[in-house]
Every structure is written in C-alpha cells, then in structure tokens.
Amino acid sequence: MNRTISFITKMMFTAFMIVMTACSSDDKGTQALTVQVKVTMPDGFKADAIYAGHEISLGKYTAITDATGTATFEGVIPDVYNISTSCEITAEEYKNMTGNEPKNEDYIISGSLLNQTIATESTITLQTNISVKQSLIISKIYYAGTKDHNEKRYTAGQYIEFFNNSDKTINIAGLYFGMLESDNTPAYLLGKTPEYIYLKQIFRFPSNGHTEIEPGKSVIVTNSAFNHSENNEIDLSDADFEAKDNKGGIKNNPETPALELIYTAFSGKSEISYINFLTGGSSSIVLFKTDEDIDAWERVYADGKSQGSQYVKMPVKYVIDGVDCLKYKTTGVDKNTKRLYNYIDAGYTNITAINGQNSEVVYRKTAKTENGRTILADTNNSSNDFAVSTEIKPREYK
C-alpha cells in the first residue's frame, strides 16, 4: 500500500512540475511588463508646469507621477487597458501654471486613453485637458427601465438627477440639458467637427418650480411624476419637473411643473416630447448654459445623409457637464461610439444589459463627506466617477 501511495505521489509531483514549467515559459506574450506613462500638460500651460505627484490608473494598476510627470508601472500583464488621471487645482495654481488670470475658483486637469493595447514595454504619452470644476453636475441617470408585472417593457419611471456639488445655493432657472443623438453609428464621429456636438432633444428649466438648490441637494426630472412601485419601479411623485407628453402615451402629473421643450428631432406624426431615453443606451446627456438663441443654431442630418432626423449642432463651449452613457453589446461596450470629447467626459458609463429593462441606474459615487455635506466624485471621467446599482434610490448616494 505504501509503495502504491509513493508511486501516485511521485506522479502527481511530476505533473505539477510540468504545469509549473509551462506557466513560467519564456513566452513574451505572457511576460509581465514595465510600462511608463508620461503626462503632457494641457495646451496653454507653461513649459515648466509638470504633472508630478498625481495618480495614474492603468486598468487595475495605479502609480504616482515623478518629478518629470512620468508614472512607472511594474508587472503589467499584456492586455487592453484604459488609462486615466485627474486632479483638482486651485485658481492660484492655475495662474502659476498658465500665467493667466483665473475666471473660476477651481479647475480639473484630466486625461484618458481608451482601449489602449499594451503588448511590449513602452512609454505612453497621456495628453491632459483643463476644465472648470462645476457646481451643478449630472449625478444620476435612470434610462434602463424595467418590466412591469405583466412582463412588458416599462419606461415611465425613467429620470435624471442633477446635484449641487458646491457649498453655495445655486439657481438652475434657464439652464438647459440636452440628449445627444443616439444613432447606432454616431451621426458625427468625434474630431469631425471638434467645436460641436449633436443633440436630438433640448429641454430648459423654467423659472417656476424648484429652481434653487442648496449645497448637497438635488433636483429630479422625469417623464412621469407618479409612484411607479406597482410596476416594479420607484416612487417619483416628488420629482421636481416633468417632461410633458403631448401625444398622451405617458401619464403626466398636472401638479408637477413642466420642463420647457426647446427642440425635438422627432416631430410631426412621430413627435416625441418626453425625454427620449434608449433603454439599452446610448443615452448620453449634457447640461449647458447659453444666452444665444437656440432656434438660430443649425439643424443637420447625420454625416453624409440628406434625410432622416435632424440634430441641433451645439457649440461645445457652452457645456457645463456631460455624461457618456454608451450601449452595452454582447461583445462589451463599443467605446468607438463616444459622443463627448475627453475634456467633457474622459470615460463613459453603461448598464450591463443589452436591451436594458433591468432596473439599473448609473450614479455618481460619493467622494467624501465634509461638515455633513455629501460631495460627489467629479473628475470629468465617468469610468471613474460612476457606478451601477439596482438598489440605490432617488436622492440617495453611496
């Protein structure tokens, strides 16, 4: 018996050594790599302005930039990665780095590279952008919808939440938000017209209703301000504004103030006057402010087309905040369908169902609590700032 056990033990040890030898082969495709990321400061910054002492993310790996603005990653497994960074600077730091007088209190330096293939040891350049740290941000988007008690598609409870991330009360009367075009192939690829983005709908906050938002508080807009719990949805009876459905397909609450519909690409017999979410995405959104006459902005067809839906050609300079909600496919998220430039949203967010209807909401994560006030993550990168949940409720954050 002992000789048999000894023989089996030897065989098991031999097999183990064969496996270990195979795993430690000199195959360069599986070797861990040393990768460096060199950060380039935004255009307009002084030559001696260096991005030192800040964290860079390379997928699950993180490293801190040195005195040259370079982060070194050890033991990186060859794969496809998203690379990103973000930091806040004060008005004084902005002035020192640029020589320009600041027009705002705080700024964000951020940059990202999506879908970056890393197969060899290399140094990668990461270009950053500068943007203003905003007070009002898009904090929650519920576009997935669900299925009602009859297992039918139910979307009346879709909503957007806007959050005051500052320490001062703000008034949102007259601000706009827009739904970006959501064609399967983007109407215009990023970089084609770098000064513009394309909107299929535009809504404005009216002067009546809940327009003053205290620090750490939010405002909710929805298509139907009712309690939807009987249809596996949430209670939105206390929503602040409602997009009224002119065709009567969605039940509206006469007690809830109406959003002002400024433009919809879907008019005539097929008019869509409610917020046109796509349950599976893309459902990207921008918040913006302008004194210009939006009716004078150009309407265009998708690139190369002369018919179909017309979109508003919006100048990106008016964007306050934006979130790219991309479509989830069987092959994963198609990162080539981004609608927003990196200085607006360096990443993206998404739900995890191809057609939606899974009750998931995308929401900003809590960055910290200061004197009892919740402060949400705002690095202009939705890949870092947002999470997905089926449990979190309106006006809740974690």
Buried (B, 14 or more C-beta within 10 A) or exposed (E): EEEEEEEEEEEEEEEEEEEEEEEEEEEEEEBEBEBBBBBEBBEEBEEEBBBBEBEBBBBEBEBEBBEEBBBBBEEBBBEEBBBBBBBEBEBEBBEEBBEEEBEEEBBBBBBBBBEBEBEEEEEBEBBBBBBBBBBBBBBBBBBBBBBBEEEEEBBBBBBBBBBBBBEEEBEBEBBBBBBBBBBEEBBBEBEEBEEBBBBBBBBBBBEEBBBEBEBBBBBBBBBBBBBBEEBBBBBBBEBBBBBBBBEEEBEBBEEBBBBBBBBBBEEEEEEBBBBBBBBBBBBBBBBBEBEEEBEEBEEBEBBEEEEEBBBBBBEBEBBBBBBBBBBBEEEEBBBEBBBBBBBBBBBBBBBEBBBBBBBBBBBBEEBEEEEEBBBBBBBBBBBBBBBBBEEBEBBBBE
